[in-house]
Amino acid sequence: MRVHAILNRHGGTLRTTDLDLLSSAIRGEFQLHGHEIEVELVEGPEIGDRIDAQAGRKDLDVLLVGGGDGTVSSAAAAVAGSPIALAILPAGTMNLFARSLQIPMGLDPAVKALANGRVVEVDIASVNGRYFVHQFAVGMHARMVRTREKLDYRSRFGKMWASVRAVVTAASSLPTVALRIEIDGRTQVIRTPAVAISNNIYGDGHLPYADDPRGGKLGIYIMHANSRVAVLKLTIDMMRGAWKDKGNLTVLTADELVIEHRRSKSRNRAVMDGELRSLDRRSEVRIHPRGLKVLVPDEASF
């Protein structure tokens, strides 16, 4: 296969990685398995343009990206529905989509597994035509990300600690949003601290990621917790995969849904794959079964 690797110098754990050494390891491992590979080191502000340029190539089989959640999400959106497969080096904080794809979490093991991997088709989701691979969320999530980005962190663990502080801060004010939600033709009006929609339903007993990336259904999580303590407890339960059978959480699945903000505000925000986004008053969310080609380890169970 012909592979092009883009490494974001400022993305996730790559900020503190010897990128010359990593680039050499990537070239050596992929060439060992008979692939043609180019490795490109990119500054953060240039990453979107470089991804788009490679995604438009007719002679490319795999686009490998290394960086944080934003880099992975941008690359997935660029190659979705095309013949090019996405390969992920897990260099983010949580690497939740990479976990769904059963990619090893260390950079060296991931390189070895991907070089000997195979291409499969998995699901991808979209909001108003904009793709995401892990989660789209409104409500408390947006406040949490805004708070986290104001904190100073320089490492993966620093970002994790900043995220914990941000959750506590966001929950302390107990923000709620008024929404109209239409799920497979059924409509309900709710006021909730948070709604999250995942690309496939989350698995049990681990961080919030899908065990089956080809399940073909959106996961929908509507929080009903009405106290700061309840919100914090439910958030912790979600992070450790203990979210089933919770009285203050409604879990649904659907092929598509519509979310409308009951109050029109110019500053409505959502979080898509960990990144803060402006939110349209009406958001149409859909899953696209097997709409994304990905390179996964040969021993992946799907």
C-alpha positions in Angstrom: 0.0 0.0 0.0 1.0 3.6 -0.5 0.9 5.4 2.8 1.4 9.1 3.7 2.0 9.9 7.4 1.3 13.4 8.9 2.6 14.1 12.4 1.4 17.2 14.1 4.4 18.6 16.0 2.2 20.3 18.5 -0.5 17.6 18.8 -1.0 15.6 22.0 2.0 13.6 23.2 3.9 14.4 20.0 4.9 17.7 21.6 7.3 15.8 23.9 8.3 13.0 21.5 11.5 12.7 19.5 9.8 13.1 16.1 12.9 12.3 14.0 13.2 9.0 15.8 9.5 8.3 15.5 9.6 9.1 11.8 12.5 6.7 11.2 10.6 4.0 13.1 7.5 4.5 11.0 9.4 4.4 7.8 11.3 1.3 8.8 8.3 -0.7 10.0 6.1 0.1 7.1 8.8 -0.6 4.5 9.5 -3.9 6.3 6.0 -5.0 5.5 6.3 -3.9 1.8 4.6 -0.5 1.9 5.6 2.7 0.3 5.6 5.5 2.9 6.3 9.2 3.2 6.4 10.9 6.6 5.7 14.6 7.0 6.2 16.7 10.1 3.7 19.6 10.2 3.3 22.6 12.4 -0.1 22.8 14.2 -1.6 25.7 12.2 -0.8 23.9 8.9 -2.3 20.6 9.8 -5.8 21.1 8.2 -4.4 22.2 4.8 -1.9 19.3 4.7 -4.6 16.7 5.6 -6.9 18.1 2.9 -4.1 18.1 0.3 -3.3 14.4 1.0 -6.9 13.4 1.1 -7.4 14.6 -2.4 -4.7 12.4 -3.9 -5.7 9.6 -6.3 -2.6 7.5 -5.7 -2.9 7.2 -1.9 -4.2 4.1 -0.1 -3.7 5.2 3.6 -3.5 8.5 5.4 -1.8 8.0 8.7 -2.1 10.8 11.3 -0.5 11.4 14.6 -1.8 14.1 16.9 -4.6 15.0 19.3 -8.3 14.5 19.0 -8.7 17.4 16.6 -6.1 16.1 14.2 -7.8 12.6 14.1 -11.3 14.1 13.6 -10.1 16.4 10.8 -8.4 13.5 9.0 -11.5 11.3 9.3 -13.7 14.0 7.9 -11.4 14.5 5.0 -11.2 10.9 3.9 -14.8 9.7 4.8 -16.6 8.2 1.9 -13.3 8.0 -0.2 -11.1 5.1 -1.1 -8.4 6.3 1.3 -8.2 4.6 4.6 -7.4 6.4 7.9 -4.7 5.2 10.2 -4.3 6.6 13.7 -1.2 6.9 15.9 -2.7 7.3 19.4 -1.1 10.6 20.5 -4.1 12.2 22.1 -5.1 12.4 25.8 -7.7 9.6 25.8 -7.5 8.2 22.2 -11.1 7.0 22.4 -11.6 6.3 18.7 -8.3 4.5 18.5 -9.4 2.3 21.4 -12.6 1.4 19.5 -10.3 0.3 16.6 -8.3 -1.8 19.0 -5.0 0.1 18.2 -2.3 -0.3 20.9 -1.9 2.8 23.0 1.9 3.1 22.9 3.4 4.8 19.8 5.9 2.0 19.1 3.4 -0.9 19.5 0.8 1.1 17.4 3.3 1.6 14.6 4.1 -2.2 14.5 0.4 -3.2 14.6 -0.6 -0.8 11.9 2.3 -1.7 9.6 1.0 -5.3 9.7 -2.6 -4.3 9.7 -5.6 -4.5 7.4 -8.2 -2.1 6.0 -11.8 -2.4 7.1 -14.9 -0.2 7.0 -16.4 1.3 10.1 -19.1 3.8 10.9 -18.8 7.5 11.1 -21.4 10.1 12.2 -22.2 13.6 11.2 -23.9 16.8 12.5 -25.4 19.0 9.7 -23.0 17.2 7.3 -19.9 17.7 9.5 -18.3 14.4 10.4 -17.3 13.2 13.8 -15.8 9.8 14.9 -16.5 9.7 18.7 -19.0 12.1 20.3 -21.1 15.2 19.8 -22.3 16.9 23.0 -24.3 19.9 24.2 -24.8 21.4 27.6 -22.2 20.9 30.4 -19.6 19.5 28.0 -19.2 22.8 26.3 -18.7 24.7 29.6 -16.2 22.0 30.7 -14.1 22.4 27.6 -14.2 26.2 27.8 -13.0 26.0 31.4 -10.3 23.5 30.6 -8.8 25.6 27.8 -8.3 28.5 30.3 -6.1 26.3 32.4 -2.4 25.8 31.9 -1.2 22.3 31.0 1.7 21.1 28.9 1.4 17.3 29.0 -1.1 14.5 28.6 -1.4 14.1 32.3 -1.7 17.9 32.8 -4.6 17.9 30.4 -6.2 15.1 32.2 -5.9 16.9 35.5 -7.2 20.1 33.9 -10.2 18.1 32.6 -11.0 16.9 36.1 -10.9 20.4 37.4 -13.0 21.6 34.6 -15.7 19.0 35.3 -15.9 20.0 38.9 -16.2 23.7 37.9 -18.8 23.1 35.2 -20.9 20.9 37.6 -20.7 23.4 40.4 -22.9 25.9 38.5 -25.2 23.1 37.2 -26.0 24.7 33.8 -29.0 23.3 31.9 -30.2 23.7 28.3 -33.7 23.6 27.0 -34.0 21.3 23.9 -36.5 19.8 21.6 -35.2 16.3 20.5 -36.7 14.3 17.7 -35.6 10.7 17.6 -36.7 8.4 14.8 -39.9 10.5 14.4 -40.7 10.8 18.1 -40.4 14.3 19.8 -39.7 15.3 23.3 -39.0 18.6 25.0 -36.5 18.5 27.8 -34.3 20.6 30.1 -31.1 18.8 30.9 -27.5 19.5 32.1 -26.2 17.6 29.1 -26.9 15.5 26.0 -24.2 13.4 24.3 -24.5 11.5 21.1 -21.8 8.9 20.3 -20.8 7.2 17.1 -22.1 3.7 18.2 -23.1 2.8 21.7 -20.4 2.8 24.4 -19.2 -0.4 25.9 -19.3 -1.4 29.6 -16.6 -1.3 32.2 -14.1 1.0 30.5 -13.6 4.6 29.2 -16.5 5.8 27.1 -15.8 4.3 23.7 -17.6 1.9 21.4 -16.7 -1.8 21.5 -18.2 -2.3 18.1 -17.3 0.4 15.6 -19.6 -1.2 13.1 -22.8 -1.3 15.2 -24.7 1.0 12.9 -26.4 3.0 15.6 -26.0 6.3 17.4 -25.8 6.2 21.2 -27.8 8.9 22.9 -27.3 9.8 26.5 -29.6 12.3 28.2 -28.7 13.4 31.7 -31.4 14.0 34.3 -29.3 14.6 37.4 -30.6 17.6 39.3 -27.9 18.3 41.8 -24.2 19.0 41.7 -23.3 15.8 43.5 -25.5 13.7 41.2 -24.0 15.3 38.1 -20.4 14.7 39.3 -21.2 11.1 40.3 -22.8 10.4 36.9 -19.9 11.9 35.1 -17.5 9.7 37.0 -19.7 6.6 36.3 -19.7 7.5 32.6 -15.9 7.8 32.5 -15.4 4.4 34.1 -18.1 2.6 32.0 -20.6 2.2 34.8 -23.4 4.1 33.1 -26.0 1.3 32.6 -29.2 1.2 34.6 -28.7 4.7 36.1 -32.0 6.4 37.0 -30.7 9.8 36.2 -29.5 8.8 32.7 -31.7 7.9 29.7 -29.8 5.9 27.1 -31.3 5.4 23.6 -30.1 4.3 20.1 -31.2 5.7 16.8 -30.2 6.0 13.1 -30.7 9.8 13.2 -32.0 12.5 15.4 -32.7 16.3 15.5 -31.8 18.6 18.3 -33.2 22.1 18.5 -32.3 24.7 21.1 -35.6 26.1 22.5 -33.9 29.5 23.0 -31.9 31.1 20.2 -28.6 32.4 21.3 -25.6 33.5 19.2 -23.2 31.8 21.7 -24.6 28.3 21.7 -21.7 25.9 21.8 -21.2 22.2 21.4 -18.3 19.8 21.7 -17.4 17.6 18.7 -14.6 15.0 19.2 -13.2 17.1 22.1 -13.2 20.4 20.2 -15.5 23.4 21.0 -17.7 24.3 18.1 -20.4 26.9 17.4 -23.8 25.3 17.4 -26.6 25.8 15.0 -30.0 26.2 16.5 -31.1 23.0 14.7 -28.6 20.1 14.5 -29.4 17.0 12.4 -27.3 14.0 13.6 -26.9 10.9 11.5 -24.8 7.7 11.5 -23.2 6.6 8.2 -22.7 2.8 8.5 -19.3 1.7 7.2 -18.7 5.2 5.8 -15.0 5.3 6.8 -12.1 3.1 5.8 -9.6 2.5 8.6 -6.3 0.6 9.0 -6.6 -1.6 12.1 -4.3 -4.3 13.6 -4.6 -7.6 11.9 -5.8 -9.2 15.1 -8.7 -6.7 15.6 -11.9 -8.6 16.4 -14.1 -7.0 13.8 
